[in-house]
Amino acid sequence: MSFAKKIGLTFSPLQIVELLLPLSEPKKLYEALLLAISLDHDEIAEVILKHPIYEKLEKQEQLYASTGQVREKDREITSRAP
């Protein structure tokens, strides 16, 4: 049995997220948060929101908002909206 399968069988999805979160790219946390919310994984979304890496990103976003800058990803999302 592969290592990934052993981990998947041993830990809950929440525990796996908690283990992998510190290793994640900060830019991917926003996408992970949106996915967790859209799949109704509230506990996972909370873990992401409370993680220090996300808190740091949130402060950066507030800085961008205060200077009037818009993230490229936000432009993409807005342009696809119906």
C-alpha positions as CSV (number, residue, x, y, z in Angstrom):
1,M,0.0,0.0,0.0
2,S,1.3,3.4,-0.9
3,F,2.2,6.1,1.7
4,A,-0.6,8.4,0.4
5,K,-3.2,5.6,0.8
6,K,-2.0,4.9,4.3
7,I,-2.3,8.5,5.3
8,G,-5.8,8.7,3.6
9,L,-7.0,5.7,5.6
10,T,-5.4,6.8,8.9
11,F,-6.3,10.5,9.1
12,S,-9.5,12.5,8.5
13,P,-9.6,15.1,5.7
14,L,-9.4,17.8,8.3
15,Q,-6.3,16.3,9.9
16,I,-4.7,15.9,6.4
17,V,-5.4,19.6,5.7
18,E,-3.9,20.6,9.1
19,L,-0.8,18.5,8.2
20,L,-0.3,19.9,4.7
21,L,-1.3,23.5,5.4
22,P,2.1,24.7,6.6
23,L,3.6,23.2,3.4
24,S,1.2,24.9,1.0
25,E,1.9,27.8,-1.3
26,P,0.4,30.9,0.2
27,K,-1.2,31.9,-3.1
28,K,-3.1,28.6,-3.2
29,L,-4.8,29.1,0.2
30,Y,-7.4,31.5,-1.3
31,E,-8.4,28.9,-3.8
32,A,-8.4,26.1,-1.2
33,L,-10.6,28.3,1.0
34,L,-13.1,28.9,-1.8
35,L,-13.2,25.2,-2.6
36,A,-13.7,24.2,1.1
37,I,-16.6,26.7,1.3
38,S,-18.2,25.6,-2.0
39,L,-18.0,21.9,-0.8
40,D,-19.5,22.8,2.6
41,H,-16.4,21.8,4.5
42,D,-16.8,24.4,7.2
43,E,-14.2,23.0,9.6
44,I,-11.6,23.0,6.8
45,A,-12.5,26.5,5.8
46,E,-12.1,27.6,9.5
47,V,-8.7,26.0,9.8
48,I,-7.5,27.8,6.6
49,L,-8.9,31.2,7.9
50,K,-7.2,30.8,11.2
51,H,-3.8,29.7,9.8
52,P,-1.0,32.3,10.2
53,I,-0.1,32.1,6.5
54,Y,-3.7,33.0,5.5
55,E,-3.8,35.8,8.1
56,K,-0.7,37.2,6.5
57,L,-2.3,37.0,3.1
58,E,-5.4,38.7,4.4
59,K,-3.3,41.7,5.6
60,Q,-1.6,41.9,2.2
61,E,-5.1,41.9,0.6
62,Q,-6.1,44.8,2.8
63,L,-3.0,46.7,1.8
64,Y,-3.9,46.1,-1.9
65,A,-7.5,47.2,-1.3
66,S,-6.4,50.4,0.5
67,T,-4.1,51.3,-2.4
68,G,-6.7,50.6,-5.1
69,Q,-4.8,47.7,-6.6
70,V,-6.8,44.7,-7.9
71,R,-5.5,41.2,-7.9
72,E,-5.2,39.6,-11.4
73,K,-7.1,36.6,-10.2
74,D,-10.0,38.8,-9.1
75,R,-10.1,40.3,-12.6
76,E,-10.3,36.8,-14.1
77,I,-13.1,35.8,-11.7
78,T,-15.1,39.0,-12.4
79,S,-14.7,38.7,-16.1
80,R,-16.1,35.2,-16.1
81,A,-19.1,36.1,-14.0
82,P,-22.5,36.0,-15.9
